[in-house]
Amino acid sequence: MNKVLVVTYSNTGTSLRLARRLCALKGWPLGEVDDAAPRHGVAGAWRCVLDSLLRRTPGIDYAGALPSEFDTVVLVAPIWLYRLAGPMRSFVTRYRSELHDVAVISVTEQPGPHDAPDEITRITGRAPLLHTDFTGQDADDGRCGLRLLAFAHALVEAKDHVEPTRLVLAPTADQLIAGGLSRPQFPLLPDQDLRSWGSRKVPIG
Ligand SMILES: Cc1cc2nc3c(=O)[nH]c(=O)nc-3n(C[C@H](O)[C@H](O)[C@H](O)COP(=O)(O)O)c2cc1C
């Protein structure tokens, strides 16, 4: 049995939209991280920048179930300056001893590398079970539900069947359409197929 909690922080709404969609698709509960001090205007934007540059853990309010009651927490997290958004860093830091497995959906403006999975590993001492990226454009794509379903399925499979391997799953919507629609249940595929989906399996370090 894999009990999953989805937790998001969202400054401009994209991560919240994705998180709500994932919860609606899977019937998973949602927890929301909010700023203790709202980020308005230019000063708010500068605080975002400084939080990232200095890897600060700004004050947060968390409304949701206790992470310790779940096997896996899916973080739907914006990326600021190639790093985890400050409030999500605060959440992971505050609850690190209560987090069992963590999976991450990073939300960016542009596709590209960033430090979020490594940062979570440094804070919790464990690599995320699964990680994928969405851009704002992906989130608005009508097919994003398909990717979220694939992510959710891979998460359950990874948890139940493939430990102790860590799976990094990053198929694009187009790759999923090309390879996924003929696979009714999005099974966790053998290595060969995972590679063809733009994904890779890596052993736990
Ligand atoms: C301070 C700041 C830094 C950002 N840095 C990046 C970045 O390094 N790479 C990127 O692709 N997007 C970056 N973005 C864009 C956000 O990741 C993107 O807009 C995301 O969708 C925001 O999620 P939200 O709507 O849930 O807040 C940045 C946004 C802010 C406010």
The ligand as an SDF file (V2000), in Angstrom:
LIG
                    3D

 31 33  0  0  0  0  0  0  0  0999 V2000
   12.9170   34.4980   -8.7260 C   0  0  0  0  0  0  0  0  0  0  0  0
   12.5570   33.5580   -9.8380 C   0  0  0  0  0  0  0  0  0  0  0  0
   13.5370   32.7990  -10.4310 C   0  0  0  0  0  0  0  0  0  0  0  0
   13.2280   31.9030  -11.4680 C   0  0  0  0  0  0  0  0  0  0  0  0
   14.2080   31.1480  -12.0010 N   0  0  0  0  0  0  0  0  0  0  0  0
   13.9060   30.2780  -12.9950 C   0  0  0  0  0  0  0  0  0  0  0  0
   14.9150   29.4390  -13.5540 C   0  0  0  0  0  0  0  0  0  0  0  0
   16.0780   29.4150  -13.1260 O   0  0  0  0  0  0  0  0  0  0  0  0
   14.5700   28.6290  -14.5900 N   0  0  0  0  0  0  0  0  0  0  0  0
   13.3080   28.5920  -15.1040 C   0  0  0  0  0  0  0  0  0  0  0  0
   13.0680   27.8880  -16.0500 O   0  0  0  0  0  0  0  0  0  0  0  0
   12.3190   29.3510  -14.5530 N   0  0  0  0  0  0  0  0  0  0  0  0
   12.5850   30.1800  -13.5220 C   0  0  0  0  0  0  0  0  0  0  0  0
   11.5960   30.9470  -12.9740 N   0  0  0  0  0  0  0  0  0  0  0  0
   10.2260   30.7970  -13.4700 C   0  0  0  0  0  0  0  0  0  0  0  0
    9.4070   29.8440  -12.5920 C   0  0  0  0  0  0  0  0  0  0  0  0
   10.0850   28.6500  -12.3030 O   0  0  0  0  0  0  0  0  0  0  0  0
    8.1350   29.4820  -13.3130 C   0  0  0  0  0  0  0  0  0  0  0  0
    7.4500   30.6530  -13.6310 O   0  0  0  0  0  0  0  0  0  0  0  0
    7.2270   28.5710  -12.5110 C   0  0  0  0  0  0  0  0  0  0  0  0
    6.1770   28.1470  -13.3620 O   0  0  0  0  0  0  0  0  0  0  0  0
    6.6160   29.2780  -11.3440 C   0  0  0  0  0  0  0  0  0  0  0  0
    5.7350   28.3900  -10.6790 O   0  0  0  0  0  0  0  0  0  0  0  0
    4.4570   28.9550   -9.9060 P   0  0  0  0  0  0  0  0  0  0  0  0
    3.5490   29.5860  -10.9550 O   0  0  0  0  0  0  0  0  0  0  0  0
    3.8370   27.7430   -9.2980 O   0  0  0  0  0  0  0  0  0  0  0  0
    4.9320   29.9350   -8.8910 O   0  0  0  0  0  0  0  0  0  0  0  0
   11.8860   31.8070  -11.9270 C   0  0  0  0  0  0  0  0  0  0  0  0
   10.8840   32.5810  -11.3150 C   0  0  0  0  0  0  0  0  0  0  0  0
   11.2080   33.4370  -10.2670 C   0  0  0  0  0  0  0  0  0  0  0  0
   10.1160   34.2320   -9.6000 C   0  0  0  0  0  0  0  0  0  0  0  0
  1  2  1  0
  2  3  1  0
  2 30  2  0
  3  4  2  0
  4  5  1  0
  4 28  1  0
  5  6  2  0
  6  7  1  0
  6 13  1  0
  7  8  2  0
  7  9  1  0
  9 10  1  0
 10 11  2  0
 10 12  1  0
 12 13  2  0
 13 14  1  0
 14 15  1  0
 14 28  1  0
 15 16  1  0
 16 17  1  0
 16 18  1  0
 18 19  1  0
 18 20  1  0
 20 21  1  0
 20 22  1  0
 22 23  1  0
 23 24  1  0
 24 25  2  0
 24 26  1  0
 24 27  1  0
 28 29  2  0
 29 30  1  0
 30 31  1  0
M  END
$$$$
